[in-house]
Amino acid sequence: METTEQHNDHPLALNMHIVRSMLVHFIKDELNNAGFSKAVIGLSGGIDSAVATFLAAEALGAKNVYTVMMPYITSSPESLSDAELIVQQLGVKTERVEITAMVEPLFAVQRISDNLRKGNIMARQRMIVLYDVSQREKGLVIGTSNKTESMLGYGTLHGDMACAVNPLGDLYKTHVWDLAAELGVPDRIIKKKPTADLWQGQTDEGELGFSYREVDKLLYFMVDDRRTDAELEKLGFASSFISAVRKKISINQFKRRPPIIAKISHRTVNVDFRYVRDWGI
C-alpha cells in the first residue's frame, strides 16, 4: 500500500500510454456496439476537445471523424486558429457553423444581458448543431467533459455535457493535460489558459476561483481516496477549500445522473432495466 507521502508526491500519476490504448479501444468498441463507425465532435480549440479528437481519429481513422467549429461573435480568433491547427495535423473532416445569428434573437426577445445565461444558451445551441450534424453524418457525438468539470458541476446540462460517448469523463483535468502530451497535441494548446470562450476574458479557473491542478489533488483524495475532512486538512488543504468543493460536488449531483423516473412497473428504465446484454448490446 502506498504511503500518504507517496500520494502527496504523485497523487494523480497514471500511465498515459495505457490510458491512451484503453480510451482508443473504448471509443471503437462503444461506437461499434451501437452500430456506428463515425464520430462528431465540437472542436473549440481547447485541450479537452483536442484530446477527444485525437483519440477518435486514432480509434476510427481521420476520415470517420467530423469536427464542427461553432464560434460566436466574441469568440477568440486564437481558439479558431488552434482548432484549425488540430484539423490540419490530423486530417479530420470539419466545418464551421456560426451561432451568433442563432442565439442573438433569443437574447433580444428575453432581454438577456447576464453572461451566465448567455453562455448556457450558447452551449445548448452548439449541441443542437452537433446533434443535427450527427444525424446528417450518421455518427455519434463524442463528449469532451472531464472528471473535474463533472465533479464540480462546471458544465451546461444538455449543452457541453451532452454526448453519446464520453472518453474523458473519468480523467481529471490534470490527466487530460498529461494525455494531450502523450497524444502529440500541439504545445500551444496544452499550455494556454483553459476557457469555454463564452465571453471576452472568461477563463475556467477565474470562474471557479482556484486552479485545476490545485482542485484535482483535493478531488483525488476526497473522491478517489475517500478521505475525511480531518484527513484532508492534515494533507494541507484549507478547511474553507474543502467545504467549498464538497458543496459543489453535492449540489451538482443532478447533473451527473439521468433524470429520475418515478417507479411504477417492475422494470423501470435506469432503475431495474439495466441489463443491456439481454438485448444484444
Secondary structure in CASP SS format (residue, H / E / C, confidence):
PFRMAT SS
TARGET T0000
AUTHOR 0000-0000-0000
METHOD secondary structure of the structure
MODEL  1
M C 1.00
E C 1.00
T C 1.00
T H 1.00
E H 1.00
Q H 1.00
H H 1.00
N H 1.00
D H 1.00
H C 1.00
P C 1.00
L C 1.00
A C 1.00
L C 1.00
N C 1.00
M H 1.00
H H 1.00
I H 1.00
V H 1.00
R H 1.00
S H 1.00
M H 1.00
L H 1.00
V H 1.00
H H 1.00
F H 1.00
I H 1.00
K H 1.00
D H 1.00
E H 1.00
L H 1.00
N H 1.00
N H 1.00
A C 1.00
G C 1.00
F C 1.00
S C 1.00
K C 1.00
A E 1.00
V E 1.00
I E 1.00
G E 1.00
L C 1.00
S C 1.00
G C 1.00
G C 1.00
I H 1.00
D H 1.00
S H 1.00
A H 1.00
V H 1.00
A H 1.00
T H 1.00
F H 1.00
L H 1.00
A H 1.00
A H 1.00
E H 1.00
A H 1.00
L H 1.00
G C 1.00
A H 1.00
K H 1.00
N H 1.00
V E 1.00
Y E 1.00
T E 1.00
V E 1.00
M E 1.00
M C 1.00
P C 1.00
Y C 1.00
I C 1.00
T C 1.00
S C 1.00
S C 1.00
P H 1.00
E H 1.00
S H 1.00
L H 1.00
S H 1.00
D H 1.00
A H 1.00
E H 1.00
L H 1.00
I H 1.00
V H 1.00
Q H 1.00
Q H 1.00
L H 1.00
G C 1.00
V C 1.00
K E 1.00
T E 1.00
E E 1.00
R E 1.00
V C 1.00
E C 1.00
I C 1.00
T H 1.00
A H 1.00
M H 1.00
V H 1.00
E H 1.00
P H 1.00
L H 1.00
F H 1.00
A H 1.00
V H 1.00
Q C 1.00
R C 1.00
I C 1.00
S C 1.00
D C 1.00
N H 1.00
L H 1.00
R H 1.00
K H 1.00
G H 1.00
N H 1.00
I H 1.00
M H 1.00
A H 1.00
R H 1.00
Q H 1.00
R H 1.00
M H 1.00
I H 1.00
V H 1.00
L H 1.00
Y H 1.00
D H 1.00
V H 1.00
S H 1.00
Q H 1.00
R H 1.00
E H 1.00
K C 1.00
G C 1.00
L E 1.00
V E 1.00
I E 1.00
G C 1.00
T C 1.00
S C 1.00
N C 1.00
K H 1.00
T H 1.00
E H 1.00
S H 1.00
M H 1.00
L H 1.00
G C 1.00
Y C 1.00
G C 1.00
T C 1.00
L C 1.00
H C 1.00
G C 1.00
D C 1.00
M C 1.00
A C 1.00
C C 1.00
A C 1.00
V E 1.00
N C 1.00
P C 1.00
L C 1.00
G C 1.00
D C 1.00
L C 1.00
Y C 1.00
K H 1.00
T H 1.00
H H 1.00
V H 1.00
W H 1.00
D H 1.00
L H 1.00
A H 1.00
A H 1.00
E H 1.00
L H 1.00
G C 1.00
V C 1.00
P C 1.00
D H 1.00
R H 1.00
I H 1.00
I H 1.00
K H 1.00
K C 1.00
K C 1.00
P C 1.00
T C 1.00
A C 1.00
D C 1.00
L C 1.00
W C 1.00
Q C 1.00
G C 1.00
Q C 1.00
T C 1.00
D H 1.00
E H 1.00
G H 1.00
E H 1.00
L H 1.00
G C 1.00
F C 1.00
S C 1.00
Y H 1.00
R H 1.00
E H 1.00
V H 1.00
D H 1.00
K H 1.00
L H 1.00
L H 1.00
Y H 1.00
F H 1.00
M H 1.00
V H 1.00
D H 1.00
D C 1.00
R C 1.00
R C 1.00
T C 1.00
D H 1.00
A H 1.00
E H 1.00
L H 1.00
E H 1.00
K H 1.00
L C 1.00
G C 1.00
F C 1.00
A C 1.00
S H 1.00
S H 1.00
F H 1.00
I H 1.00
S H 1.00
A H 1.00
V H 1.00
R H 1.00
K H 1.00
K H 1.00
I H 1.00
S H 1.00
I H 1.00
N C 1.00
Q H 1.00
F H 1.00
K H 1.00
R H 1.00
R C 1.00
P C 1.00
P C 1.00
I C 1.00
I C 1.00
A C 1.00
K C 1.00
I C 1.00
S C 1.00
H C 1.00
R C 1.00
T C 1.00
V E 1.00
N C 1.00
V C 1.00
D C 1.00
F E 1.00
R C 1.00
Y C 1.00
V H 1.00
R H 1.00
D H 1.00
W H 1.00
G C 1.00
I C 1.00
END
